[in-house]
Amino acid sequence: MEHDSIVPGTAVARPASMLRRILAMLTMVVLIGLLLVLIWRVYLHHEYARPAPDSSVVGVAHRAA
């Protein structure tokens, strides 16, 4: 009798533990994917963005002339 009461509890705990591990793995994959997308978007932004005018260089050139 005692052995029967222990077996269902461990049988229930194993799938829950495995489910938790699978969800943790999927969460890590999603977070890494989002990080890569963010890095790619920042790269594209810096690659194709117009350079800002550098007012300090203009100011020095104006004073020198």
C-alpha positions in Angstrom: 0.0 0.0 0.0 2.7 2.5 0.9 4.6 1.9 -2.3 1.4 2.6 -4.4 0.9 6.0 -2.7 4.5 7.1 -3.6 4.5 6.1 -7.3 1.6 8.4 -8.5 3.2 11.4 -6.8 6.6 10.9 -8.5 4.8 10.2 -11.8 3.1 13.5 -11.6 6.2 15.4 -10.6 8.3 14.2 -13.6 6.1 15.7 -16.4 5.8 19.0 -14.5 9.6 19.1 -14.1 10.1 18.3 -17.7 7.5 20.9 -18.8 9.3 23.5 -16.6 12.6 22.7 -18.3 11.1 22.9 -21.8 9.4 26.2 -21.0 12.7 27.6 -19.7 14.5 26.5 -22.8 11.9 28.0 -25.1 12.0 31.3 -23.1 15.8 31.4 -23.4 15.5 30.9 -27.2 12.9 33.6 -27.5 14.9 36.1 -25.5 18.1 35.3 -27.5 16.1 35.8 -30.7 14.7 39.1 -29.5 18.3 40.2 -28.6 19.5 39.3 -32.0 16.7 41.2 -33.7 17.4 44.2 -31.6 21.1 44.1 -32.4 20.3 43.7 -36.2 17.9 46.7 -36.1 20.5 48.9 -34.3 23.1 47.8 -36.9 20.8 48.7 -39.8 20.0 52.0 -38.1 23.6 53.0 -37.8 24.4 51.7 -41.3 21.7 53.7 -43.1 21.2 56.7 -40.8 22.3 60.2 -42.0 25.3 61.4 -40.1 24.5 64.3 -37.7 26.3 67.6 -38.4 29.2 68.0 -36.1 28.8 71.6 -34.8 32.1 71.6 -32.9 34.1 71.1 -36.1 32.1 73.9 -37.8 32.6 76.2 -34.9 36.4 75.7 -34.9 36.6 76.2 -38.7 34.5 79.4 -38.4 36.7 80.8 -35.7 39.9 80.0 -37.6 38.8 81.8 -40.7 
